[in-house]
Amino acid sequence: MDFATFFANYGLILLLAALLVFMFWSSRRRLQKQKAEQEERARQTVPGAEVLLQGGLYGTIVSYDPDNLDQPAVVEIAPGVSIKVHSQAILRVVNPTDVLSEEEFIEAEVSKEEYLEGVATGDITSISDDRRAAARAEPIDDSDTDQHSNPDP
């Protein structure tokens, strides 16, 4: 049997099988991509994050349960005005809030305690004092600074 006869008899079946395999592969790939995007959105959807809702409203997440998507999310659309929306009504996260790891949280707490101690003792009284305290902690190389800039008073 030559190639032309084989293709005439079985070509259509082979073409349909190839298309079927391609359809399964592309749909599986698309579903994996959608699942990854949904997980990323759920990770970014935390209280304090600014979101865009399906209806075109912008708001800030007050409460959201990523484990129970049937639970409504509470979104604040104006100061003091909170609405309940279905969790799938959140189209995208506009301004994601940084999620700190446990180590970063502990480090921030230590820094805050040091800051509050500085405020209590009177060492730190304003943001400029805070900047000067940070500058004392890390020596600055004068050769790298711009000679025309004005230092903090």
DRENDOZA-343334 format. One record per atom (N, C-alpha, C, O): z, x, y. Coordinates in steps of 0.02 Angstrom, whole numbers, padded with zeros to 5 digits, always signed. Example, Ala and Ser with C-alpha at 12.3 -4.5 7.8 and 13.67 -1.06 7.14 Angstrom:
2
+00390+00660-00284/+00390+00615-00225/+00390+00660-00165/+00423+00712-00166/+00354+00642-00112/+00357+00684-00053/+00394+00645+00002/+00402+00670+00057/
//
This chain:
153
+00000+00042-00058/+00000+00000+00000/+00000+00045+00062/+00041+00091+00067/-00044+00033+00108/-00049+00073+00168/-00004+00044+00223/+00024-00010+00216/+00002+00080+00277/+00046+00063+00332/+00027-00004+00364/+00071-00045+00378/-00036-00016+00375/-00058-00078+00408/-00040-00139+00366/-00020-00190+00393/-00048-00134+00301/-00032-00190+00257/+00044-00202+00256/+00068-00259+00259/+00082-00147+00251/+00155-00152+00251/+00179-00184+00316/+00222-00229+00314/+00153-00161+00373/+00173-00189+00438/+00153-00262+00445/+00189-00302+00474/+00096-00279+00418/+00073-00349+00421/+00118-00394+00381/+00131-00451+00400/+00143-00369+00324/+00185-00410+00280/+00259-00411+00304/+00290-00464+00303/+00285-00354+00325/+00357-00349+00338/+00374-00330+00411/+00433-00324+00428/+00325-00322+00452/+00337-00299+00521/+00378-00347+00562/+00424-00326+00598/+00364-00410+00558/+00400-00460+00596/+00474-00463+00575/+00518-00470+00617/+00486-00457+00510/+00555-00459+00485/+00593-00397+00511/+00651-00402+00531/+00561-00339+00509/+00593-00277+00533/+00606-00281+00608/+00659-00260+00631/+00559-00308+00645/+00568-00315+00717/+00626-00363+00733/+00666-00348+00777/+00630-00418+00698/+00685-00465+00709/+00752-00434+00689/+00802-00445+00723/+00754-00396+00635/+00816-00362+00615/+00837-00311+00668/+00897-00306+00683/+00790-00274+00696/+00806-00225+00748/+00832-00261+00810/+00881-00238+00839/+00802-00315+00830/+00826-00354+00887/+00896-00383+00875/+00937-00385+00920/+00908-00406+00814/+00974-00433+00797/+01028-00379+00802/+01082-00391+00828/+01013-00319+00776/+01060-00264+00780/+01072-00245+00853/+01129-00233+00872/+01020-00244+00893/+01027-00228+00964/+01070-00280+01000/+01111-00262+01042/+01060-00343+00985/+01100-00396+01016/+01174-00389+00999/+01216-00395+01043/+01190-00377+00936/+01260-00367+00916/+01290-00307+00952/+01346-00310+00976/+01253-00252+00955/+01277-00191+00986/+01290-00200+01060/+01342-00180+01087/+01242-00232+01095/+01250-00241+01167/+01305-00290+01184/+01341-00280+01233/+01313-00343+01145/+01366-00391+01159/+01435-00361+01145/+01482-00373+01182/+01440-00321+01094/+01503-00287+01079/+01521-00238+01134/+01579-00233+01155/+01472-00201+01159/+01483-00153+01213/+01504-00190+01277/+01549-00167+01312/+01472-00245+01292/+01489-00284+01351/+01560-00312+01346/+01598-00311+01395/+01579-00336+01287/+01647-00363+01277/+01699-00308+01285/+01753-00320+01313/+01685-00248+01260/+01732-00192+01267/+01740-00173+01341/+01795-00158+01364/+01684-00174+01378/+01687-00158+01449/+01727-00211+01487/+01767-00194+01531/+01717-00275+01471/+01754-00328+01504/+01828-00324+01489/+01871-00336+01532/+01844-00307+01426/+01914-00301+01407/+01947-00243+01444/+02004-00249+01467/+01912-00187+01452/+01940-00130+01489/+01950-00148+01562/+02001-00129+01591/+01903-00184+01592/+01910-00206+01662/+01969-00254+01670/+02006-00250+01719/+01978-00299+01621/+02032-00347+01624/+02099-00311+01618/+02147-00329+01652/+02104-00262+01574/+02165-00223+01567/+02180-00184+01631/+02238-00180+01651/+02129-00156+01662/+02138-00119+01724/+02162-00166+01780/+02206-00148+01819/+02133-00225+01783/+02153-00274+01834/+02225-00297+01821/+02264-00304+01868/+02244-00307+01758/+02312-00327+01742/+02362-00272+01759/+02418-00286+01779/+02341-00210+01751/+02385-00153+01767/+02394-00148+01843/+02449-00130+01866/+02342-00164+01881/+02346-00159+01954/+02377-00221+01986/+02399-00218+02043/+02379-00276+01949/+02406-00339+01977/+02481-00339+01969/+02508-00364+01920/+02514-00311+02019/+02586-00307+02020/+02610-00337+02087/+02571-00340+02134/+02672-00358+02091/+02697-00384+02155/+02687-00333+02211/+02703-00274+02204/+02659-00357+02266/+02646-00315+02324/+02573-00296+02330/+02552-00271+02383/+02533-00308+02279/+02462-00291+02282/+02423-00346+02318/+02437-00405+02308/+02376-00326+02360/+02334-00375+02395/+02276-00394+02350/+02243-00350+02322/+02263-00459+02343/+02211-00483+02298/+02164-00531+02333/+02180-00560+02385/+02105-00538+02304/+02056-00588+02325/+02053-00642+02271/+02043-00626+02212/+02062-00704+02291/+02060-00760+02244/+01990-00787+02238/+01947-00773+02280/+01977-00826+02186/+01911-00855+02173/+01886-00896+02231/+01826-00898+02244/+01930-00929+02267/+01910-00972+02323/+01897-00935+02387/+01880-00966+02438/+01904-00868+02387/+01891-00829+02446/+01953-00815+02488/+01948-00786+02541/+02012-00835+02464/+02073-00822+02500/+02100-00752+02483/+02097-00731+02425/+02126-00718+02533/+02160-00655+02522/+02235-00668+02523/+02259-00709+02562/+02272-00633+02481/+02344-00642+02480/+02378-00583+02447/+02345-00535+02425/+02443-00586+02444/+02483-00534+02414/+02521-00563+02355/+02551-00617+02361/+02519-00529+02299/+02552-00552+02238/+02628-00552+02249/+02656-00502+02271/+02660-00608+02234/+02732-00612+02236/+02760-00606+02165/+02807-00568+02153/+02730-00643+02118/+02750-00637+02048/+02688-00648+02004/+02644-00688+02019/+02688-00612+01948/+02631-00614+01902/+02655-00590+01834/+02690-00539+01830/+02638-00626+01781/+02658-00607+01714/+02595-00590+01674/+02560-00635+01652/+02580-00525+01664/+02519-00506+01629/+02521-00522+01555/+02469-00526+01522/+02581-00533+01527/+02586-00549+01456/+02572-00622+01441/+02547-00638+01388/+02589-00666+01488/+02578-00738+01480/+02531-00762+01534/+02552-00779+01589/+02466-00763+01519/+02416-00782+01569/+02415-00857+01584/+02383-00879+01631/+02451-00898+01543/+02457-00969+01558/+02507-00981+01613/+02506-01034+01645/+02551-00934+01625/+02601-00939+01679/+02565-00930+01745/+02526-00882+01752/+02576-00973+01795/+02541-00965+01859/+02567-00904+01897/+02625-00886+01892/+02522-00874+01935/+02540-00818+01978/+02558-00848+02046/+02528-00897+02068/+02607-00818+02079/+02627-00840+02146/+02598-00790+02195/+02612-00730+02192/+02557-00816+02242/+02523-00774+02291/+02543-00797+02361/+02542-00857+02376/+02563-00749+02403/+02580-00765+02472/+02518-00755+02515/+02492-00699+02521/+02493-00810+02545/+02431-00806+02584/+02445-00797+02658/+02401-00778+02696/+02506-00812+02679/+02529-00801+02748/+02604-00791+02745/+02635-00810+02696/+02633-00762+02796/+02706-00752+02794/+02742-00818+02784/+02738-00864+02825/+02779-00823+02729/+02816-00884+02714/+02777-00937+02678/+02805-00990+02662/+02712-00927+02666/+02670-00977+02632/+02647-00948+02565/+02603-00905+02562/+02678-00973+02511/+02661-00950+02444/+02629-01007+02406/+02649-01065+02412/+02579-00990+02366/+02546-01040+02324/+02546-01016+02252/+02548-00956+02238/+02545-01065+02206/+02538-01049+02135/+02465-01056+02116/+02434-01107+02132/+02438-01006+02083/+02369-01007+02060/+02367-00987+01987/+02412-00952+01963/+02316-01009+01953/+02306-00987+01884/+02293-00912+01885/+02261-00886+01931/+02318-00877+01836/+02313-00804+01836/+02240-00780+01834/+02225-00725+01857/+02195-00822+01808/+02125-00803+01806/+02089-00819+01872/+02030-00803+01879/+02124-00849+01919/+02094-00862+01985/+02094-00800+02028/+02064-00799+02081/+02128-00747+02005/+02128-00684+02041/+02063-00648+02025/+02052-00625+01969/+02019-00644+02076/+01953-00615+02066/+01957-00539+02059/+01931-00510+02012/+01991-00507+02107/+01998-00435+02104/+02056-00413+02147/+02079-00449+02192/+02080-00353+02133/+02133-00324+02172/+02101-00285+02229/+02063-00238+02216/+02116-00304+02291/+02085-00272+02349/+02120-00208+02366/+02088-00156+02376/+02186-00210+02369/+02226-00152+02388/+02279-00142+02335/+02335-00169+02341/+02264-00103+02282/+02313-00096+02228/+02375-00058+02252/+02371-00013+02294/+02432-00078+02225/+02494-00044+02239/+02504+00011+02188/+02491+00000+02128/+02525+00069+02211/+02536+00124+02164/+02594+00107+02118/+02647+00085+02141/+02583+00117+02054/+02635+00106+02004/+02664+00174+01988/+02629+00219+01966/+02729+00182+01999/+02762+00246+01988/+02785+00252+01916/+02806+00203+01885/+02781+00313+01890/+02809+00327+01825/+02885+00332+01833/+02911+00334+01889/+02920+00334+01777/+02993+00337+01780/+03017+00401+01814/+03065+00401+01852/+02983+00457+01799/+03002+00521+01829/+02991+00519+01905/+03033+00543+01943/+02934+00491+01927/+02920+00486+01999/+02971+00441+02034/+02991+00454+02090/+02991+00387+01999/+03041+00342+02028/+03108+00377+02037/+03140+00370+02089/+03129+00414+01986/+03192+00450+01990/+03189+00502+02045/+03237+00511+02083/+03132+00538+02050/+03125+00587+02103/+03127+00555+02172/+03158+00582+02218/+03096+00497+02180/+03098+00461+02244/+03169+00438+02260/+03190+00440+02318/+03206+00417+02210/+03275+00396+02221/+03317+00455+02245/+03359+00447+02290/+03307+00513+02215/+03344+00573+02237/+03326+00589+02309/+03370+00604+02349/+03262+00586+02325/+03241+00600+02394/+03271+00550+02442/+03292+00568+02497/+03273+00487+02423/+03301+00435+02466/+03375+00447+02477/+03401+00439+02532/+03410+00466+02424/+03482+00480+02430/+03493+00539+02478/+03538+00538+02520/+03451+00591+02471/+03456+00648+02517/+03442+00626+02589/+03475+00649+02635/+03393+00583+02597/+03375+00558+02664/+03433+00518+02693/+03452+00528+02751/+03461+00473+02654/+03517+00432+02678/+03577+00476+02694/+03614+00462+02742/+03588+00528+02654/+03643+00575+02669/+03631+00610+02735/+03677+00620+02774/+03568+00630+02748/+03550+00662+02811/+03560+00616+02870/+03582+00637+02923/+03544+00552+02860/+03554+00502+02914/+03628+00491+02925/+03650+00486+02983/+03667+00488+02872/+03739+00476+02878/+03774+00534+02913/+03821+00523+02952/+03753+00595+02900/+03785+00653+02932/+03758+00665+03002/+03786+00706+03038/+03704+00632+03021/+03676+00640+03087/+03623+00695+03091/+03597+00709+03145/+03607+00726+03035/+03555+00777+03035/+03486+00747+03048/+03444+00778+03081/+03475+00687+03023/+03410+00654+03031/+03422+00590+03072/+03460+00546+03051/+03389+00585+03130/+03397+00525+03171/+03332+00491+03186/+03332+00434+03211/+03275+00523+03172/+03211+00492+03185/+03158+00523+03139/+03173+00569+03100/+03098+00498+03143/+03043+00524+03102/+03029+00596+03120/+03015+00637+03076/+03031+00613+03185/+03018+00682+03205/+03072+00729+03178/+03057+00786+03160/+03135+00706+03175/+03188+00746+03145/+03175+00756+03071/+03187+00809+03043/+03149+00703+03039/+03132+00707+02968/+03077+00758+02957/+03079+00797+02909/+03027+00759+03001/+02972+00807+02995/+02999+00878+03004/+02979+00924+02968/+03044+00888+03053/+03071+00954+03064/+03113+00977+03005/+03112+01036+02986/+03150+00931+02975/+03190+00948+02916/+03144+00968+02858/+03160+01015+02821/+03088+00933+02851/+03041+00951+02798/+03009+01018+02813/+02996+01057+02767/+02996+01032+02877/+02966+01096+02895/+03015+01153+02882/+02994+01208+02863/+03080+01142+02893/+03130+01194+02878/+03134+01207+02804/+03147+01263+02783/+03125+01155+02763/+03129+01163+02691/+03071+01203+02664/+03080+01241+02616/+03012+01196+02693/+02953+01234+02672/+02929+01277+02729/+02906+01250+02780/+02936+01343+02724/+02914+01387+02778/+02839+01380+02791/+02800+01375+02744/+02820+01380+02855/+02750+01373+02874/+02724+01441+02894/+02757+01477+02932/+02665+01458+02870/+02632+01521+02888/+02598+01511+02956/+02552+01471+02961/+02621+01548+03008/+02594+01539+03075/+02522+01562+03082/+02487+01540+03128/+02498+01604+03036/+02429+01628+03041/+02379+01574+03025/+02321+01578+03046/+02399+01522+02988/+02353+01468+02970/+02352+01412+03021/+02307+01370+03019/+02400+01410+03066/+02404+01354+03113/+02356+01364+03171/+02338+01421+03188/+02335+01310+03200/+02290+01312+03258/+02330+01327+03321/+02381+01295+03333/+02310+01374+03359/+02347+01396+03418/+02345+01345+03474/+02386+01347+03520/+02297+01298+03473/+02289+01249+03527/+02326+01185+03514/+02328+01142+03558/+02355+01176+03456/+02390+01113+03442/+02459+01114+03471/+02490+01167+03479/+02483+01055+03488/+02550+01048+03517/+02600+01037+03461/+02590+00991+03422/+02653+01077+03455/+02703+01065+03404/+02746+01005+03421/+02749+00985+03479/+02779+00978+03371/+02826+00922+03383/+02883+00946+03426/+02908+01000+03414/+02905+00907+03475/+02962+00927+03517/+03026+00923+03480/+03079+00937+03507/
//
